[in-house]
Amino acid sequence: MIDLRSDTVTKPTPAMREAMANAEVGDDVYGEDPTVNRLESMAAELLGKQAALFVPTGVMANQLSIRLHTKPGDEVIVESTAHIIRYEGGSASSLSGVQLCCVPGIRGILEPDRVATAIRPRDVHNPPTTLLCLEQTHNSGGGSVYPLATMHRLVGLARENGLALHLDGARLFNAVAATGVSAAEYAQPFDTVSFCLSKGLGAPLGSMIVADRERVTQLRRLRKIFGGGMRQVGIVAAAGIYALEHHIPRLKDDHVNAKRLAELLQTIPSVSVDSKQVETNIIIFTVRPSIKSTDELVAECKQAGVLLNAVGDYAFRVVTHFDVSAQDIEEAGRIFHKVFSN
């Protein structure tokens, strides 16, 4: 089975498993797990920040950051298809008591003029706008990469209006691989930055939040409140260390495979996709409506040997990753041609 549902389905390599098995561990809540401490130091150094915190999931990383920067009743600006609004179960409102202002972007990329309009005037009738969250790369935007110039314009706008800044960098290193811009340069203007170890980097779980030391101290307490305190977790932190040391350069392979698959999809008359817009490892495409439903098309692909996700009516997402080879891409293209041409 060729699994193109997400890069979260990657499995640890034998070498990563060996690193996990040999990891030195301690109690992380006491700050005594040496492998976690090493991972946190590596993450902070890579992103040019003072400190980092290891958390179980990307959702927790985002929600801890939102809680850190806001008070109940505040408003947070996000792009209208951001992971924070679409895939985190309403946790911003339930855990932090904030409301989200959803601003439409272009393939997930916000325009500064629209953000400026969304910032609330200071008035007793309005919730205070206190935080701007950006996403790099943008999942629902088809793996789109925030241009550095646009990002800096948004950062300047936020600072002028007293807003804190969080970067949901779940796939930050895909942006690094695609552009050559360092993770530290992307992270520099943000108060908090999160990134996932469990997607293209191939670790079985875990995300990082990087910030200054004072904020990480606060985040550590919030992690405990949110139920994220962990004990001998160096076993999985070792996988994160291995991923950062070995798996960042190979992300380019996923991008090459995604571009190739988009080119194969373009040859199918019923499919609409623009391979030129495929910047990283995510493709979103649509199929001309037919007598078969979206769910039926997903089922037919599965029966033929490919897993993919529907993200709307006759809209689909495929994601390339560590466990998908160039040969798999050619086979997936053949299967898609058979299913979608019929």
TAJOCOR-V110120 format. One record per residue. N is the residue number from 0. NEAR is the number of other ideal C-beta (glycine too) atoms within 12 Angstrom. Layout:
{{N:NEAR} {N:NEAR}}
//
This chain:
{{0:19} {1:32} {2:26} {3:42} {4:27} {5:32} {6:42} {7:33} {8:26} {9:34} {10:20} {11:31} {12:22} {13:12} {14:19} {15:33} {16:20} {17:15} {18:32} {19:30} {20:19} {21:17} {22:29} {23:21} {24:25} {25:22} {26:17} {27:34} {28:20} {29:18} {30:21} {31:18} {32:28} {33:23} {34:33} {35:40} {36:29} {37:28} {38:40} {39:40} {40:26} {41:30} {42:45} {43:31} {44:21} {45:33} {46:37} {47:22} {48:37} {49:22} {50:30} {51:43} {52:49} {53:52} {54:45} {55:31} {56:35} {57:38} {58:31} {59:37} {60:47} {61:47} {62:45} {63:44} {64:50} {65:47} {66:37} {67:39} {68:38} {69:35} {70:18} {71:19} {72:18} {73:30} {74:34} {75:49} {76:46} {77:39} {78:39} {79:27} {80:31} {81:40} {82:41} {83:44} {84:33} {85:28} {86:27} {87:32} {88:17} {89:18} {90:29} {91:39} {92:24} {93:17} {94:27} {95:32} {96:21} {97:35} {98:27} {99:36} {100:33} {101:25} {102:33} {103:23} {104:30} {105:21} {106:31} {107:41} {108:37} {109:40} {110:23} {111:28} {112:15} {113:24} {114:38} {115:23} {116:18} {117:32} {118:30} {119:25} {120:15} {121:14} {122:9} {123:9} {124:8} {125:17} {126:27} {127:28} {128:35} {129:34} {130:41} {131:49} {132:50} {133:55} {134:48} {135:49} {136:47} {137:43} {138:40} {139:35} {140:36} {141:38} {142:43} {143:37} {144:37} {145:44} {146:27} {147:24} {148:14} {149:28} {150:37} {151:22} {152:25} {153:39} {154:30} {155:19} {156:30} {157:34} {158:18} {159:15} {160:26} {161:18} {162:34} {163:33} {164:38} {165:44} {166:48} {167:49} {168:47} {169:48} {170:50} {171:49} {172:45} {173:46} {174:44} {175:33} {176:31} {177:31} {178:27} {179:14} {180:24} {181:20} {182:38} {183:22} {184:24} {185:40} {186:42} {187:21} {188:31} {189:43} {190:36} {191:46} {192:48} {193:48} {194:50} {195:45} {196:49} {197:38} {198:43} {199:46} {200:49} {201:40} {202:43} {203:30} {204:34} {205:47} {206:46} {207:54} {208:54} {209:43} {210:38} {211:24} {212:17} {213:16} {214:31} {215:33} {216:20} {217:24} {218:43} {219:31} {220:19} {221:31} {222:32} {223:20} {224:18} {225:30} {226:16} {227:31} {228:26} {229:33} {230:19} {231:22} {232:38} {233:32} {234:34} {235:37} {236:45} {237:39} {238:39} {239:46} {240:37} {241:35} {242:42} {243:40} {244:24} {245:21} {246:34} {247:30} {248:18} {249:27} {250:38} {251:25} {252:28} {253:45} {254:37} {255:25} {256:39} {257:44} {258:31} {259:30} {260:46} {261:36} {262:24} {263:32} {264:39} {265:25} {266:19} {267:27} {268:15} {269:25} {270:32} {271:22} {272:33} {273:20} {274:24} {275:13} {276:26} {277:38} {278:37} {279:45} {280:48} {281:47} {282:46} {283:40} {284:37} {285:26} {286:35} {287:20} {288:17} {289:20} {290:8} {291:19} {292:15} {293:25} {294:16} {295:20} {296:36} {297:29} {298:17} {299:25} {300:36} {301:22} {302:15} {303:24} {304:20} {305:36} {306:29} {307:41} {308:31} {309:25} {310:28} {311:17} {312:15} {313:24} {314:26} {315:38} {316:36} {317:46} {318:43} {319:44} {320:40} {321:33} {322:28} {323:38} {324:20} {325:20} {326:13} {327:29} {328:33} {329:20} {330:25} {331:38} {332:37} {333:24} {334:32} {335:39} {336:25} {337:21} {338:30} {339:38} {340:20} {341:20}}
//
